[in-house]
């Protein structure tokens, strides 16, 4: 490997020193810090009481019995894509219109469909631990630890009655490219019966701008 001539090395060193001492560069204002994120999260203070009038923790049989007009038809037995034996029971009203459909699979999840609402048992204890509503004001309910209590609620923007203030998440927050709030999630992370964490997502993304600190006078 050839070494650079000594004179060239010295010249380069002097040139670097000259640039570092440029008074105009030292006095240039710092640029604000900009971060783009897919979602925002904050701690709820105070925490929010969790709704207790949901289907979470209820037995499927109780939910069916609560609809006295639901008439059970002859069960149909099928094999699903994984070869599991599934029993499907259709419930009709007195005019023969389907109002519910229950599907029970061996060693698998159990579901009950009532229109656009789906109730699910994910741990085979015959209790509902997930609810999904696909109507305009769609939402999801989840019992994540299977203790019969609601732990997580996901709501679409159409269901959220009170406008969300991005200022609640701190900093200068904006939504890029004309986007808007898509959904909100509230969680009871410490399982004390109250929602303590809230997060929101947007149809595009969020931009958080943190102003740069003004340098102290010399």
N, C-alpha and C positions, 0 to 999 in steps of 0.2 A: 504494500500500500504506500503511495507517495504522500509525503507530508506537504502541506501548503507552505509557501514561502513565509518567513517570519514577518515580513512587512505587511503581508495581506492579513495575517491574524491580528496584528496590532491595529490595523485600520478598521477592521470589523469590530473590534472591541471598543474603539473610540466612537464609532458610529452608534453602537448600541447604547453607550452612556449618554450620548447627546440626545437620543430619542427619549430615554427615560426621564430626562430633566426638563422636558418640554412643559413650560408653565401652563400652556393652554390645555394640554391633556390632563394635567392634575386638577384643573378647575372645572372640567366638564361634569355636568350633573349625572349622577348614576341613573341607570334605567330602572323602572319599576319591575319587580319580579312578577312574571305571568305564568300561571299554571293552568293546564286544561285537564279536567277530570270527567269521568263518565257519571259519577254520582256524588252527592254531598251527604254528610252524616253529622248529626249533632246529638248531644245528650239532652234529654227533656228534663227541664227544671222549672216547676215541679213535674214529677211523673204524672202520667195520665191513667185514670182508672180504665181497666179492660172491660169491654162489654161482657155481660154474663148471660145474655138472652140468645146465644148462638147454639148451633147444633153440635158444637164440639163437645166430646165426652158422652154424647147420648148414644143409646143403643139403636141399631137399625130398626128393630122390631117396634120400638116405641114411636119412631118417626113414621112408620107405615100405619100403625094403629091410630095415629093422630089424624089420619085422613080416612074417615069412615066410608067415603064414596069409592075408595080404591078396592076393586075386586080382583083377586088373584086368578090368573089363568093357569092352564096346565104348564108345569115347568118343562123347559127344553134343555137337554144336555148336549153340549158341544165340546170339542177339543180346541184349545187356543193354539197360537202359533208355536208354543213351546211344548205342546203335547199334554198340557194340564187339562183335567176334566173340569168344565165350568157348567154350573146350573144357572139358567136364566129364567126369571119369573117376571112376567109382564102383568102390570096392574092397570085395569081399565076402569073408567067411570061407568055409570049405568047406561050410557049411550054407546059404549064400546070404544071410546077414545082413550088412548093410552095416557096415563097420568104419571106412572112410575115404572121403572124397570130395574130389577135387582139382579146383580151378577155375582155369584160366589164361585171361586175357583179353589181347587184343592191346593193347600199350601201356598196360597197367594192372596192378593188383595181382594177386598170386597167393595163393590161400588153400588150406589143407588142413584139413578138418574131421575130427576123430577123436572121435566122441561129443560131449561138451560142451566139448572143447578145440579152439580155432581157432588155426592157425598162419598168419601173414601175411608176405608179402614186399611192402614198400611202395615199393621203388626198383628193381624189375625186375632184380635180380642173382641170382635163384634161391636166395637165402639168407634164412633166417627172421630177421626183425627185430622181430616182435611176437608175443606169445603171450597168449591170453585163455582163462581157465578159468572157466566159469560154474557149476561145481558149488557145493555149500554153502560150502566154504572157497574162495571165488572169489579170483582174483588176475590181475594183468596184468604182463607183462614187456615192456620196450621197449629197443631199441637206437636211441637218438635220433640218433646221428651216423653210423649205418650202417658201423661199423668192426668188426662181428662180435662185439661185447662188450656185456654187459648194463649199461645206464646207469640205468634207473629201474624200480622194482618197486612195484606198488600191491597192497595186501592188504586184504581185507575183515576185519571184526572177528572173524568165525568162523574165520579162518585164523591169527590172531595167538595164539600159545600163551602168551606171557608178558604179564600185564596191563600196560597202559600207565599210567605214573605222570604225572599232569598236573603234579606238582611239578617234573619234569625240565625243563619249559618256562619255569620261573621265575614269580615273583609268585603271587598268590592266584588260582588259576584254577578255575572251576567250569563245569559244563555246565547250561544253563538248561532249565527246563520238563521235568525228568525225562528228558532225552535221554541218549544214551550214545555212545561212540566208534563211528563208522561205518567208517572206513578209515584206513590208514596208508600213506604214501608215503616210500620211501627212494631217494635219488638220489646218483649219482656226478657231481657238477657239474664237478669239475676233471679228470675222466677219467683218474684214476690207479689205477683198479682197486679202489677202496674206496668204500662209501657214506659220504658226509660230511655229508649234510643229511637230516633227517627231519621230516615234517609229518603232522599228524593232522586229520581232520575229524570232526564230530559230527552226529548225526541232527537236532539243533536248532542251537544255537550256543554259543560259549564266552563267558564273562564274566570279564574280568581286572580285579581290584580292586587298586589301588595306594594304600596308606594315605597320608593327607596328612601332610606334615612338621609336627612340633610347632613353633610359632613360638618363637624364642629369647626368654628372659626379658629385660625391659627393663633 
